[in-house]
C-alpha cells in the first residue's frame, strides 16, 4: 500500500509533484515470460526559498501497477529492494504503441468514501492513485505531468484537501468532519459518480492548544467544480453534539487534482443544531425522534466511547429508507439507550449483498446498551454473511453488554450464506432479553438459527418471559424456536414458549436446538459436560418440528432432535418444561425407523440428578412432559407458575402485558 509523508501544505492550485530525475528509454521488449519495469516518484517540491510545498508520495510494500497495451492488461508487482522514490516491478510484457499505466492496479475504480483519520493533523490515511494515459513507453516512467507530456500522453492524479478548522474552545474531541452541498458536486472516487457530501471519520482526535483541528481528505483525480454562490455546510461531529456552519463561495472554485487544496474555516458562526423534535441526547433529556428522516440522523450522532439517548415521540414508517446499522464498525463502542416509548417502527429494511455489503445487517449492528418499549412491524433483513437479526447481528459483545425489554418484532430475516441468524440477534453475548416476542419468518442456509437468537457466544445470555411464532428454517442444522445454539456456560431460558414451525436437517428443538456449551452432541461431552444452562418452565407449543433438507436416498442415523431441546448436556438444569399433547414431530427417516428417538416424558434434571439418556447413538434430546389433551397454552402456563403481572392469560395463548 502506498504511504505518504506530509511536508508542508501549499495554497490551492500549487503543484504537488515535480520533474523526475531519470529519463526513460523507448525500446520495447520482445515477448517473454517476465520483464522488469522501472517506476519513479518525483522528488520533493520546494520553493526557491527552499521550503517544501506539498506531499511527497513514496512506494510501499505490496504495491502493484497495471499496464494496458493494444490488446491486454498485465499486473506488475513491486520487487524487494525498492527505495522511497525508485522501484522495480515484475510482470509479463504488453504489446502496443501507446500504453495506460495505473497505480494502484484498480485506480480507475478507487472509492474515496469511508476515509478515517486517526488523530489531529494526521495524514497516514491518505492514499495516492495516478494514471498515465497514451504514453509511448512503460519500461521506465515517472508519475509526473512533465514526463507524461514528454512521452505524448497525459496524467491523472488524486488531489488532497486540507481543512484548517478553528473551533470553539468548548470542543474537546472531534469524531468526524463533513462538507455538504445541496447538489451532487463532489466525486465519490476516481469514477464518474458524484455525491453531495464528502465525509471523514475521525478517531482519537482533539483540537490543538489553539482550538484548531486539521482534517485531510483524499479527493478524486476528477476535478470538482464548486459554482459561484454555492453554499456548503461544514459539520464537525464532537463529543457532545455536531457543530455546523454555512460557507458561501462568492466565485467559482475548483477542487484540483494533483494539488493540495487548502480550505480555512474560521471560528465564527458555528451552531449546534437539534435535528430532532427536541432533546439533547443525554440521560435526562434524550433526543426525541418523530420522523423517518430524524431516524437517519442517529448514525451520525452516535459517538465512540459515549452513550447516546434516543426516545420515539410517535410511530414511524421507515419505507424507502436504506438503513445503515448504527454500531457495526470495530471496536463497536458506540453505546445507545433506545426507548421506543411504546411506539411502532414499521417497514424497517436492511439489506446486505455481495455488491453492497453491510456488516451485521440489522437495526443496531451490534447493540451495546439498551433497547426497550418498541415494536418493529413488517421488518425485513436480508444477509449474505454470518450474523443477522432485526435488532442486531450481535446483541452485546465482549465487555459491551446489551439489555432488551418489552421489544416485539414482526417480519422476515433471510440469510443466503453464513451462520448465526435470529429474529432479534444472530449472536447474543452478555445479553439480557426480557418480556419480548418475535413473530418472524426466518430462512437461513447456515447453522445456528433461532426465533430470538441464532447462538450465544462466550458470555452468558438470559432470556425470560418471551415468545416466538412464525417459521424458523435452515437448510443446515441446529435450530430452535427460541435459540439455535447455546455455547456459553450459564446461558439460560425461563418462562418462554414458541408456536413457531422449526425445520432443519437435525439438532432442532421447539425451544433450543442445542445446549452443550459449544461441544459436539456426542456421548462423551453430553454426559460429562456441566455447562449449567437453565431451560426451565418453558412450553413447546410449536405447530411443527421437522427434519428436512436431508438426502434420504441413503438414510443414516443423525444427531438427536427434541421437542424442548434437540441436543443437551444431561447435567443441564432441565426443569418443568411441557409440550403440546398433539405436537407434530418428524425426525429424520433413519432415526424414526430405529424408534429409539421417539418423544417421551422426562423427569427434571440438574447436575446433581442428570437427565436419563434414552437409547440411540445420539439420544440426548429433552422432550419435557406432554400437557393434558385439551389444555390451552394459557392454562399450562398458569399451572407452571407464570406471573399474571407479566402475562395476560385471557386468551388461549398468553400475551405479554
C-alpha positions in Angstrom: 0.0 0.0 0.0 1.2 3.5 -0.8 2.3 5.5 2.2 2.6 9.3 2.3 4.6 11.8 4.1 3.4 15.3 4.8 5.8 18.1 4.1 4.1 21.5 4.1 0.6 22.4 2.8 0.5 24.7 -0.2 -2.1 27.1 -1.4 -4.8 25.7 -3.6 -3.6 25.3 -7.2 0.1 24.8 -6.5 1.7 21.7 -7.9 2.5 18.8 -5.7 4.9 16.8 -7.9 8.0 17.9 -9.7 10.0 16.5 -12.6 11.5 13.0 -12.4 15.3 12.7 -12.0 15.7 9.9 -14.6 14.8 9.8 -18.2 13.2 6.7 -19.8 14.2 5.0 -23.0 11.8 3.9 -25.7 12.9 0.4 -26.6 10.2 -2.2 -26.1 10.9 -5.8 -25.1 10.4 -8.9 -27.2 7.6 -11.2 -25.8 8.9 -13.3 -23.0 7.6 -14.8 -19.7 8.5 -11.9 -17.3 10.2 -8.5 -17.5 11.2 -5.8 -15.1 9.9 -2.2 -15.4 11.2 0.8 -13.6 9.0 3.4 -11.9 9.8 6.6 -10.1 8.1 9.1 -7.9 9.1 12.7 -8.4 11.5 14.4 -6.0 10.1 16.7 -3.3 8.7 20.0 -4.5 10.3 23.1 -3.0 10.2 26.8 -3.4 13.1 29.0 -4.3 13.5 29.7 -0.6 13.9 26.0 0.0 10.6 25.3 1.7 8.7 22.2 0.9 5.3 22.9 -0.6 3.5 19.6 -0.9 3.1 16.0 -0.3 5.7 13.5 -1.2 4.5 10.1 -2.3 6.5 7.0 -1.7 6.5 3.4 -2.8 5.3 0.8 -0.3 5.4 -2.9 0.2 2.8 -4.8 -1.8 2.3 -2.1 -4.4 1.1 -3.2 -7.8 0.8 -1.4 -11.2 -1.4 -2.2 -14.2 -0.2 -1.7 -17.7 -2.7 -1.8 -20.6 -1.5 -2.1 -24.2 -3.2 -2.6 -27.5 -4.9 -5.9 -26.6 -4.4 -6.8 -22.9 -3.6 -5.6 -19.4 -0.9 -7.0 -17.2 -0.3 -6.6 -13.5 3.2 -5.8 -12.2 4.3 -6.5 -8.6 6.9 -4.5 -6.7 10.2 -6.2 -6.2 12.2 -6.2 -3.0 14.9 -3.6 -2.6 12.8 -0.6 -3.6 13.6 2.9 -2.2 11.1 5.6 -1.3 11.3 7.1 -4.8 12.5 4.3 -7.0 11.1 0.8 -7.5 11.2 -2.0 -9.9 8.1 -4.1 -10.8 7.9 -7.5 -12.4 5.3 -8.9 -14.8 4.5 -10.1 -18.3 5.1 -7.6 -21.3 2.3 -6.0 -23.2 2.3 -5.1 -26.9 1.3 -1.8 -28.5 2.4 1.7 -29.4 0.5 3.6 -26.6 0.0 2.5 -23.1 -2.0 3.2 -20.0 -0.2 2.8 -16.6 -2.3 2.8 -13.5 -1.3 2.9 -9.8 -2.7 1.1 -7.9 -3.8 -1.5 -10.4 -7.5 -0.6 -10.0 -7.0 3.1 -9.7 -9.9 4.0 -12.0 -12.5 2.4 -9.7 -11.0 3.7 -6.4 -13.6 4.9 -4.0 -12.6 7.6 -1.5 -15.7 7.3 0.7 -15.2 5.8 4.2 -11.9 7.6 4.9 -10.8 7.6 8.6 -8.3 10.0 10.1 -6.6 8.9 13.3 -5.6 12.0 15.2 -5.5 15.7 14.7 -3.5 16.7 11.6 -2.8 13.0 10.7 -2.3 12.2 7.1 -1.4 8.5 7.2 -4.8 7.5 5.8 -4.3 9.5 2.6 -3.7 7.3 -0.5 -2.2 8.0 -3.8 -3.6 7.0 -7.2 -2.5 8.0 -10.6 -2.8 7.1 -14.3 -0.6 7.8 -17.2 -2.6 7.5 -20.5 -1.5 7.1 -24.1 2.3 7.3 -23.3 4.8 5.7 -25.7 6.8 3.8 -23.1 6.2 1.8 -20.0 9.6 0.2 -19.3 10.8 3.2 -17.3 8.4 6.0 -16.3 7.5 8.6 -13.7 4.1 9.8 -12.4 4.6 13.4 -13.4 2.9 15.8 -15.8 6.2 16.7 -17.5 7.1 13.1 -18.1 3.7 12.4 -19.5 3.9 15.4 -21.9 7.4 14.3 -23.0 6.0 10.9 -23.9 3.0 12.1 -25.8 0.5 11.3 -23.0 -1.4 12.7 -20.1 -1.6 12.1 -16.4 -4.4 12.0 -13.8 -3.6 12.1 -10.1 -5.7 12.3 -6.9 -5.8 15.5 -5.0 -5.7 16.3 -1.3 -7.9 18.7 0.6 -6.6 20.2 3.8 -9.3 21.7 6.1 -8.0 24.0 8.8 -10.9 24.4 11.2 -11.0 26.9 14.1 -13.3 25.5 16.7 -15.0 27.0 19.8 -12.9 26.4 23.0 -15.6 24.2 24.4 -14.9 21.4 21.9 -12.7 18.7 23.5 -12.9 15.9 20.9 -13.6 15.6 17.2 -15.3 12.4 15.8 -15.9 13.4 12.2 -15.9 16.2 9.6 -18.1 16.5 6.5 -18.8 19.0 3.7 -22.3 19.0 2.2 -23.7 20.8 -0.8 -27.3 20.9 -2.0 -26.4 19.3 -5.3 -24.0 16.4 -6.1 -20.8 18.3 -6.7 -18.1 16.0 -5.4 -16.7 12.9 -7.0 -17.2 9.7 -4.9 -14.0 8.3 -6.3 -12.0 8.3 -9.5 -15.1 7.2 -11.4 -17.8 9.5 -12.7 -20.2 9.0 -9.7 -20.9 12.2 -7.8 -22.3 12.8 -4.3 -23.3 15.9 -2.4 -21.2 15.1 0.7 -17.5 14.4 1.5 -17.2 12.6 4.8 -14.2 11.9 7.1 -14.5 9.7 10.2 -12.1 10.7 12.9 -10.6 8.7 15.8 -8.6 9.7 18.9 -8.6 13.3 18.0 -8.8 16.6 19.9 -8.2 20.2 18.8 -4.7 21.6 19.5 -3.9 24.3 22.1 -5.2 27.0 19.7 -8.5 25.1 19.3 -7.7 24.2 15.7 -8.4 20.9 14.0 -6.8 20.0 10.7 -8.6 17.4 8.6 -7.2 15.7 5.5 -9.2 14.2 2.6 -8.1 12.3 -0.4 -10.0 13.7 -3.4 -10.7 12.4 -6.9 -8.4 12.8 -9.9 -11.5 14.3 -11.5 -11.7 18.0 -10.6 -14.8 19.0 -8.8 -16.2 22.5 -9.7 -17.9 24.5 -7.0 -20.1 27.1 -8.8 -20.3 30.7 -7.7 -22.8 31.4 -4.9 -22.7 27.7 -3.7 -23.5 27.3 -0.1 -21.5 24.5 1.6 -22.4 23.2 5.1 -19.5 22.2 7.3 -20.3 19.8 10.0 -17.9 18.7 12.8 -19.0 15.8 15.0 -17.9 16.5 18.5 -18.2 14.6 21.8 -21.4 16.3 22.7 -23.3 17.3 19.5 -22.5 18.2 15.9 -21.4 21.8 15.1 -22.4 23.2 11.7 -21.9 26.4 9.8 -22.6 27.5 6.2 -19.9 28.9 3.9 -20.8 30.7 0.7 -18.4 30.7 -2.3 -18.8 34.1 -4.0 -16.9 32.9 -7.1 -16.4 29.6 -8.8 -13.8 27.3 -7.2 -12.2 24.0 -8.2 -11.1 21.2 -6.1 -8.0 20.5 -8.2 -6.5 17.1 -8.8 -2.8 16.6 -8.2 -2.8 19.5 -5.8 -3.2 20.3 -2.1 -6.4 22.3 -1.8 -6.4 24.3 1.4 -9.8 25.3 3.0 -9.7 27.5 6.0 -12.8 27.6 8.3 -12.9 30.4 10.9 -14.2 30.1 14.4 -17.3 32.3 13.9 -20.8 31.3 13.1 -20.9 27.7 14.5 -24.3 26.5 15.6 -25.2 23.3 17.5 -28.4 22.3 15.6 -31.1 20.0 17.0 -32.3 18.0 14.0 -34.6 16.0 16.3 -38.0 17.1 17.6 -36.3 18.1 20.9 -33.8 16.9 23.4 -30.0 16.9 23.9 -29.2 13.2 23.6 -28.5 12.9 27.4 -30.0 10.6 30.0 -32.1 13.5 31.4 -33.0 15.0 28.0 -33.0 12.3 25.3 -33.3 13.2 21.6 -37.0 12.8 20.7 -37.3 11.2 17.2 -40.6 11.7 15.3 -39.8 11.2 11.6 -38.0 8.8 9.4 -35.6 11.5 8.4 -34.7 12.0 12.0 -34.1 8.3 12.3 -31.3 8.6 9.7 -29.6 11.3 11.8 -29.0 8.8 14.5 -26.0 7.2 12.8 -24.1 10.5 12.6 -24.9 11.3 16.2 -23.6 8.1 17.7 -20.2 8.6 19.3 -17.3 6.3 20.0 -16.9 5.7 23.8 -20.0 7.7 24.6 -23.7 6.9 25.3 -26.4 8.5 23.3 -30.0 8.6 24.4 -33.0 8.4 22.0 -36.7 8.2 22.5 -39.5 7.9 20.0 -42.1 10.6 20.0 -44.6 8.7 17.8 -44.8 5.7 15.5 -42.5 6.0 12.4 -42.8 4.5 8.9 -39.3 3.7 7.5 -40.5 2.8 4.0 -37.8 3.6 1.3 -35.1 4.2 3.9 -31.8 2.4 3.1 -30.7 1.7 6.6 -27.1 1.6 7.8 -26.7 -0.2 11.2 -25.9 2.2 14.0 -22.9 0.4 15.5 -21.3 -2.0 13.1 -17.6 -1.0 13.0 -15.0 -2.3 15.4 -14.5 -1.7 18.3 -18.3 -1.4 18.5 -18.1 1.0 21.3 -21.0 3.4 20.4 -23.4 2.9 23.3 -27.1 3.6 23.0 -30.2 3.9 25.1 -33.1 3.5 22.8 -36.6 4.0 24.3 -39.4 3.2 21.9 -42.0 4.7 24.4 -44.5 2.0 23.2 -44.5 3.2 19.6 -44.1 1.2 16.3 -41.3 1.3 13.7 -42.8 -0.1 10.5 -41.3 -1.2 7.2 -37.7 -1.1 8.5 -35.4 -2.7 6.0 -31.7 -3.5 6.0 -30.1 -5.4 3.1 -26.6 -6.8 2.6 -25.5 -8.1 -0.8 -22.1 -9.1 -2.3 -22.3 -5.9 -4.4 -23.2 -3.7 -1.5 -22.1 -5.5 1.7 -23.4 -4.3 5.2 -21.7 -5.5 8.3 -24.2 -7.3 10.7 -27.4 -6.2 8.8 -29.9 -5.2 11.4 -31.1 -2.0 13.1 -28.2 -1.6 15.6 -25.5 -3.8 14.0 -24.0 -4.5 17.4 -26.4 -3.5 20.2 -24.2 -2.1 23.0 -26.6 -0.6 25.5 -30.4 -0.9 25.9 -33.4 -1.2 23.6 -36.9 -1.2 25.2 -40.6 -0.5 24.8 -40.7 -0.7 20.9 -42.4 -2.7 18.2 -40.9 -3.4 14.8 -43.7 -4.1 12.3 -43.1 -5.6 8.8 -39.3 -5.5 9.3 -37.0 -7.0 6.6 -33.4 -8.1 7.0 -31.5 -9.8 4.1 -28.0 -11.0 4.8 -25.2 -12.7 2.8 -22.8 -13.4 5.6 -22.7 -14.5 9.3 -24.7 -12.6 11.9 -28.1 -11.1 11.1 -31.3 -10.2 13.0 -33.9 -7.5 13.1 -32.3 -5.8 16.2 -28.6 -6.8 15.7 -26.1 -9.1 14.1 -24.8 -9.1 17.7 -26.6 -8.4 20.9 -23.6 -7.2 23.1 -20.0 -8.2 22.5 -17.0 -8.6 24.8 -17.3 -6.2 27.7 -20.2 -4.4 25.9 -23.4 -5.9 27.2 -26.9 -5.3 25.9 -30.3 -5.2 27.6 -33.6 -5.7 25.8 -37.1 -5.5 27.4 -40.6 -5.2 26.1 -39.5 -5.3 22.4 -41.7 -7.0 19.9 -40.6 -7.7 16.3 -42.6 -9.0 13.3 -41.1 -9.5 9.9 -38.6 -11.6 7.9 -34.9 -12.4 8.2 -33.3 -14.1 5.2 -29.7 -15.3 5.0 -28.2 -16.7 1.9 -24.9 -17.6 3.5 -23.3 -17.7 6.9 -24.3 -19.0 10.4 -26.0 -17.3 13.3 -29.3 -15.9 12.3 -32.1 -14.9 14.7 -35.3 -12.9 14.9 -33.6 -10.5 17.4 -29.9 -11.2 17.1 -27.7 -13.5 15.1 -25.4 -13.8 18.1 -26.0 -12.7 21.7 -23.1 -12.1 24.0 -23.6 -10.9 27.6 -27.2 -10.1 26.7 -30.4 -10.0 28.7 -33.8 -10.3 26.9 -37.0 -9.9 28.9 -40.7 -9.7 28.2 -40.3 -9.7 24.4 -41.5 -11.5 21.3 -40.7 -12.3 17.7 -43.3 -13.3 15.1 -40.9 -13.9 12.3 -40.2 -15.9 9.1 -36.6 -16.9 9.2 -34.8 -18.6 6.3 -31.2 -19.5 6.6 -28.6 -21.6 4.7 -26.3 -21.7 7.7 -26.2 -23.3 11.1 -27.4 -21.9 14.4 -30.8 -20.3 13.7 -33.4 -19.3 16.3 -36.6 -17.4 16.8 -34.9 -14.9 19.1 -31.2 -15.6 18.8 -29.1 -17.8 16.5 -26.5 -18.5 19.1 -24.8 -17.1 22.2 -21.1 -16.6 22.4 -18.6 -16.8 25.2 -20.5 -14.8 27.9 -23.9 -15.8 29.3 -27.2 -14.9 28.0 -30.5 -14.7 29.9 -33.9 -14.9 28.1 -37.0 -14.7 30.3 -40.8 -14.3 29.7 -40.6 -14.3 25.9 -42.4 -16.0 23.0 -41.9 -16.7 19.3 -44.2 -17.6 16.4 -43.9 -18.0 12.6 -41.2 -20.1 10.9 -37.6 -20.9 11.8 -36.0 -22.8 8.9 -32.4 -23.7 8.0 -31.1 -26.0 5.3 -28.1 -26.8 7.6 -28.7 -27.8 11.2 -29.1 -26.6 14.9 -32.4 -24.7 15.0 -34.7 -23.7 17.9 -37.9 -21.9 18.4 -36.2 -19.5 20.9 -32.5 -20.1 20.4 -30.5 -22.1 17.9 -27.3 -22.9 19.9 -26.2 -22.2 23.5 -22.4 -22.2 23.7 -21.8 -20.3 27.0 -21.8 -21.7 30.5 -24.8 -20.4 32.4 -26.8 -19.2 29.5 -30.5 -19.7 30.5 -34.0 -19.5 29.2 -37.0 -19.2 31.6 -40.8 -18.9 31.2 -40.8 -18.9 27.4 -42.9 -20.5 24.7 -42.8 -21.0 21.0 -45.5 -21.8 18.4 -43.1 -21.5 15.5 -42.6 -24.2 12.9 -39.0 -25.3 13.1 -37.4 -27.1 10.1 -33.8 -28.2 9.5 -31.8 -31.3 9.0 -31.1 -32.3 12.6 -30.4 -31.0 16.1 -33.6 -29.0 16.4 -35.9 -28.2 19.3 -39.1 -26.3 20.0 -37.2 -24.1 22.4 -33.5 -24.7 21.8 -31.6 -26.6 19.1 -28.5 -27.4 21.2 -27.4 -26.7 24.7 -24.0 -28.3 25.3 -21.7 -25.2 25.7 -20.3 -25.4 22.3 -19.4 -29.1 22.4 -20.5 -31.6 19.7 -23.5 -33.7 20.6 -21.6 -36.9 21.2 -22.0 -39.2 24.1 -18.9 -38.2 26.0 -19.5 -34.5 26.0 -23.2 -34.7 26.6 -22.7 -37.0 29.5 -19.8 -35.3 31.2 -20.3 -31.7 30.3 -21.6 -29.4 33.1 -22.4 -26.1 31.3 -25.2 -25.1 33.9 -27.6 -24.0 31.2 -31.1 -23.5 32.6 -34.1 -24.4 30.4 -36.9 -24.0 32.9 -40.7 -23.5 32.9 -40.7 -23.4 29.0 -43.5 -24.7 26.8 -43.1 -26.1 23.2 -46.5 -25.4 21.5 -44.9 -25.4 18.1 -47.1 -26.1 15.0 -44.5 -28.5 13.6 -40.9 -29.7 14.3 -39.5 -31.4 11.3 -36.3 -32.9 9.9 -35.9 -31.8 6.3 -33.3 -31.0 3.6 -31.6 -34.4 4.0 -30.9 -36.7 1.1 -32.9 -39.7 2.3 -31.9 -41.9 -0.6 -29.2 -43.4 1.7 -30.8 -43.0 5.2 -28.4 -42.6 8.1 -28.7 -42.1 11.8 -28.4 -38.4 12.6 -27.9 -36.3 15.7 -30.8 -36.0 18.2 -33.7 -33.7 17.9 -36.1 -33.0 20.7 -39.3 -31.2 21.4 -37.8 -28.9 24.1 -34.1 -29.2 23.3 -32.6 -31.1 20.3 -29.3 -32.0 22.0 -28.4 -31.2 25.6 -25.8 -31.9 28.1 -27.5 -34.2 30.6 -26.2 -32.2 33.6 -28.1 -29.0 32.5 -30.9 -27.7 34.6 -33.9 -29.1 32.6 -37.0 -28.4 34.7 -40.8 -28.2 34.5 -41.0 -27.9 30.6 -44.0 -29.0 28.7 -45.1 -29.8 25.2 -48.4 -29.7 23.3 -50.1 -33.1 23.5 -50.6 -33.4 19.8 -47.5 -31.7 18.6 -46.2 -32.9 15.2 -42.7 -34.1 15.5 -41.0 -35.5 12.4 -37.5 -37.0 12.9 -35.2 -37.9 10.0 -36.1 -41.2 8.3 -33.4 -43.4 9.9 -34.0 -42.1 13.4 -37.7 -42.7 13.0 -37.1 -46.2 11.7 -34.8 -47.1 14.7 -37.6 -46.0 17.1 -35.1 -45.0 19.8 -35.6 -41.3 19.3 -39.4 -41.0 19.7 -40.5 -38.3 22.2 -41.3 -39.5 25.8 -42.0 -37.8 29.1 -38.8 -37.0 31.1 -38.2 -36.0 34.7 -36.5 -32.9 35.7 -32.7 -32.8 35.6 -29.8 -31.0 37.1 -26.0 -31.6 37.7 -27.0 -33.5 40.8 -29.6 -35.5 39.1 -28.6 -35.8 35.4 -31.1 -36.4 32.7 -31.6 -40.0 31.8 -30.3 -40.6 28.3 -32.7 -42.6 26.0 -31.5 -45.3 23.7 -29.8 -44.5 20.4 -26.3 -43.3 19.5 -27.2 -39.6 19.8 -30.3 -39.7 22.0 -29.6 -36.6 24.2 -32.9 -34.9 23.4 -35.1 -33.3 26.1 -38.8 -33.6 25.4 -40.2 -32.4 28.7 -43.7 -33.7 29.5 -46.8 -33.8 27.4 -49.6 -31.5 28.6 -53.0 -33.0 29.1 -55.1 -33.3 26.0 -57.4 -30.3 25.5 -55.4 -27.9 27.7 -54.7 -24.5 26.3 -51.3 -22.9 26.3 -52.5 -20.2 28.8 -53.8 -22.9 31.1 -50.4 -24.8 31.1 -48.5 -21.5 31.6 -50.7 -20.7 34.7 -50.3 -24.2 36.1 -46.5 -24.0 36.0 -46.4 -20.6 37.7 -46.0 -17.9 35.1 -46.6 -14.4 36.5 -50.0 -12.8 35.9 -48.2 -9.5 36.4 -46.2 -10.2 33.2 -48.6 -12.3 31.2 -52.2 -11.8 30.0 -54.0 -15.2 30.2 -57.4 -14.1 29.0 -57.0 -15.9 25.6 -55.9 -19.4 24.7 -52.4 -18.1 24.1 -50.8 -15.9 26.7 -49.6 -12.5 25.7 -47.2 -10.1 27.4 -48.8 -7.2 29.1 
